[in-house]
Amino acid sequence: MSTATETQPATGSADTTDNRPPSRPGRRPRLLATGALLLLASATYAIYVLTSPDNPAKPPVPTAAVTYSVTGTGTADITYLATSETGTATTEKAATLPWKKTVQVPLGQQPVVKIQLPQQGGTATCALAVRDQHQQRATASGPYGRTTCAAVLPAENQR
């Protein structure tokens, strides 16, 4: 003997009330349009504030092309100033000689290249040119020999 159980949907006894308010036609598109309008207004205001004369954009710092070169044989630690408004230097440890680099240096900063020879010594010469015009040359020799080449950048209106 087999018994089959069939489930009937509950009627009347279960709470089937929906607590949501009746939907209003057109409410969702109005909300989307209002949100888009607020977003557009906020973006417009932000652009105005960021570009207003009270908040001018910081102009780029003018620079000059500076060529550093170190001649000699072997290696040397080379420290030089490159593009940095704060005058931060870059150091290349045990750079193979001869070595040459052209970088942009902000006007108002003093371009400088420093060399230090290793313990075994040797001889190395640094040179510095601003806008392809030679400025200074110096030579280091011996164990841990050091020298520096520096220049003054011309004023902005003397490019």
C-alpha positions as CSV (number, residue, x, y, z in Angstrom):
1,M,0.0,0.0,0.0
2,S,1.5,3.3,-1.0
3,T,0.6,6.7,0.3
4,A,1.1,9.9,-1.5
5,T,1.2,13.2,0.1
6,E,0.3,16.2,-1.9
7,T,1.1,19.7,-0.6
8,Q,-1.6,22.2,-1.1
9,P,-0.9,26.0,-1.1
10,A,-2.0,27.5,2.2
11,T,-5.0,29.7,1.8
12,G,-6.3,32.2,4.2
13,S,-4.3,31.2,7.3
14,A,-0.8,32.6,6.4
15,D,-0.1,36.4,6.6
16,T,0.4,37.5,3.0
17,T,0.2,41.2,3.5
18,D,2.7,43.4,1.8
19,N,3.8,46.4,3.9
20,R,5.2,48.3,0.9
21,P,3.2,51.4,-0.1
22,P,1.5,51.2,-3.4
23,S,3.9,52.0,-6.2
24,R,3.6,55.4,-7.9
25,P,4.2,55.5,-11.6
26,G,7.2,57.7,-12.6
27,R,8.8,57.8,-9.2
28,R,12.0,56.0,-10.1
29,P,12.8,58.1,-13.2
30,R,12.2,61.3,-11.2
31,L,14.7,60.0,-8.5
32,L,17.3,59.2,-11.1
33,A,16.9,62.6,-12.8
34,T,17.2,64.4,-9.4
35,G,20.3,62.4,-8.5
36,A,21.9,63.1,-11.9
37,L,21.1,66.8,-11.5
38,L,22.7,66.9,-8.1
39,L,25.8,65.1,-9.3
40,L,26.2,67.6,-12.2
41,A,25.8,70.6,-9.9
42,S,28.4,69.2,-7.5
43,A,30.9,68.6,-10.3
44,T,30.3,72.1,-11.7
45,Y,30.9,73.6,-8.3
46,A,34.1,71.6,-7.8
47,I,35.5,72.7,-11.1
48,Y,34.7,76.3,-10.3
49,V,36.3,76.2,-6.9
50,L,39.5,74.4,-8.2
51,T,39.9,76.9,-11.1
52,S,38.8,80.1,-9.5
53,P,41.3,83.0,-9.3
54,D,41.4,82.5,-5.5
55,N,42.8,79.0,-6.1
56,P,45.1,79.4,-9.1
57,A,46.8,76.3,-10.5
58,K,50.4,76.1,-9.6
59,P,52.4,76.8,-12.7
60,P,55.1,74.3,-13.6
61,V,58.6,75.1,-12.4
62,P,60.8,76.2,-15.4
63,T,63.9,74.1,-15.8
64,A,67.2,74.2,-17.7
65,A,69.0,71.2,-19.4
66,V,72.1,70.3,-17.5
67,T,74.7,67.8,-18.7
68,Y,76.9,66.1,-16.1
69,S,79.8,64.0,-17.3
70,V,82.5,62.0,-15.4
71,T,85.5,60.7,-17.3
72,G,88.2,58.3,-16.1
73,T,88.5,54.5,-15.7
74,G,87.0,52.1,-13.2
75,T,84.1,53.2,-11.1
76,A,83.0,56.1,-8.9
77,D,80.1,57.1,-6.7
78,I,78.3,60.0,-8.5
79,T,75.8,62.3,-6.9
80,Y,73.9,64.9,-9.0
81,L,70.9,67.2,-8.9
82,A,68.0,66.4,-11.3
83,T,64.4,67.5,-11.6
84,S,63.3,68.3,-8.0
85,E,61.8,71.4,-6.7
86,T,63.3,70.7,-3.3
87,G,66.8,70.1,-4.5
88,T,66.9,66.4,-3.8
89,A,70.0,64.7,-5.2
90,T,70.4,61.3,-6.9
91,T,73.3,59.0,-6.2
92,E,74.6,56.3,-8.5
93,K,76.9,54.0,-6.5
94,A,79.9,52.4,-8.3
95,A,78.9,53.9,-11.7
96,T,81.1,52.7,-14.5
97,L,83.2,55.4,-16.1
98,P,83.0,57.2,-18.4
99,W,79.5,58.3,-17.4
100,K,77.2,61.1,-18.8
101,K,73.7,62.2,-18.0
102,T,71.5,65.1,-19.2
103,V,68.7,66.1,-16.8
104,Q,66.3,69.0,-16.2
105,V,67.2,71.2,-13.2
106,P,64.7,73.7,-11.8
107,L,65.7,77.3,-12.2
108,G,66.7,78.6,-8.7
109,Q,68.5,75.3,-7.9
110,Q,72.3,75.0,-8.2
111,P,73.2,72.2,-10.5
112,V,76.0,70.1,-8.9
113,V,77.7,66.8,-9.6
114,K,80.0,65.2,-6.9
115,I,82.3,62.3,-7.4
116,Q,84.0,60.0,-5.0
117,L,86.5,57.4,-6.0
118,P,86.7,53.9,-4.4
119,Q,89.4,52.8,-2.0
120,Q,91.7,51.6,-4.8
121,G,91.7,55.2,-6.0
122,G,92.4,56.3,-9.6
123,T,91.7,59.6,-11.4
124,A,88.3,61.0,-12.5
125,T,87.2,64.3,-13.9
126,C,83.7,65.8,-13.6
127,A,82.3,68.4,-16.0
128,L,79.1,70.3,-16.0
129,A,77.3,72.1,-18.9
130,V,74.1,74.2,-18.8
131,R,72.2,74.3,-22.0
132,D,75.3,72.9,-23.8
133,Q,77.6,75.6,-22.5
134,H,80.5,74.4,-20.4
135,Q,80.5,75.7,-16.8
136,Q,83.1,73.9,-14.7
137,R,85.5,71.0,-14.7
138,A,87.4,69.4,-11.7
139,T,89.6,66.3,-11.1
140,A,89.7,63.9,-8.2
141,S,92.6,61.4,-7.6
142,G,93.8,58.9,-5.1
143,P,92.0,56.6,-2.7
144,Y,88.6,58.0,-1.8
145,G,89.4,61.1,-4.0
146,R,86.5,63.6,-4.1
147,T,85.6,66.6,-6.2
148,T,82.6,68.7,-7.1
149,C,81.5,70.6,-10.1
150,A,78.7,73.3,-9.7
151,A,77.2,76.1,-11.7
152,V,74.6,78.8,-11.4
153,L,71.5,78.6,-13.5
154,P,70.6,81.7,-15.4
155,A,67.5,83.6,-14.4
156,E,64.2,82.5,-16.0
157,N,64.1,85.5,-18.4
158,Q,67.7,84.6,-19.6
159,R,66.9,81.3,-21.1
